[in-house]
Amino acid sequence: MPEVVSSPTLLYIVCAALVAAVLSISAAALVSFTLLSRMVERMVAFSTGCLLATSLLHMLPEAIETASADTHDLFALLLASLLGFFLLEKFEVLRHSHHHEGDHHHHDHGYDRVQAGRGGWPILIGDAIHNFADGIVIAAAFVADVRVGIVAAASIIAHEIPSEIGDFMVLLNAGFTRARAYVFNLLSSLSSLVGAVAGYLLLDRVAALVPYALVVAAGSFLYIALSDLVPQLHREGRPRESVLQVALIAVGVVLIYLVFASLHDHAH
């Protein structure tokens, strides 16, 4: 276990994780709440592309490459994650319906549930798991070398901003206010701080869990994209809007691909 007392490494790790979390969330919020705030419905397609690309082009490949576990075990965990998020959503929908439907507000049946949205909480949970894994990566990099740690933190900021823009679009579409979306997304992002400290104190033990955390996070992203966002896109039947949806999905996929490809090349 690293020496905690008198070692500046832990301070570097905590500061880097904190700066990465706050900076990435704030930058994503600035873009989401200004440039994109009037296009929330259309940005659902962009978010779909971001979530699918992040899970399938980054999280799952990285988990498979770095895990010592059998690939079949990782995909079994992915399946369990998808089913788990289905149960979580089922519980949330039923609980929300039980407490809010029939509250004598004159809305159509199901209004409150639609307003609350379905994609908010699962994506926050998946994001928290992903950010926890990022924190472990930051800790491992700083333990190796401070300069490597700085590069790792900068890389995480770079890939988190476009991903978080997609998350903000999901939360706004799910009925979150801007303030609520920012606060909850920031709290989710601060799990990287927990991961960083845990990674520093228990690096050998915790690092082995990163691939599994990535698989669970990928499961949450896949579930939200395919169960919540894609059905919303299918409700739009006009050819022009459908073409725009395909284009925005492609933009999300290409953006995430380019970000991770450039970071991967830089790392090597």
PELINWO-V829246 format. One line per field, one symbol per residue. psi: psi as a letter, one per 40 degrees, with the letter a starting at -180 (. if undefined). A space follows every 10 residues. Layout:
# PELINWO-V829246
psi=???
This chain:
# PELINWO-V829246
psi=hihdhehedd dddddddddd dddddddddd ddecdedefd ddeddddddd ddddddecdd dddddeieii dddddddddd dddddddddd dddddddddd ifeehgiihe ddddddieed dddddddddd dddddddddd ddddhddddd dddddddddd dddddddddd dddeeiiddd ddddddddde eddddddddd dfdddddeed dddddddddd dddddddddd dddeehehdd dddddddddd dddddddddd ddddddd.
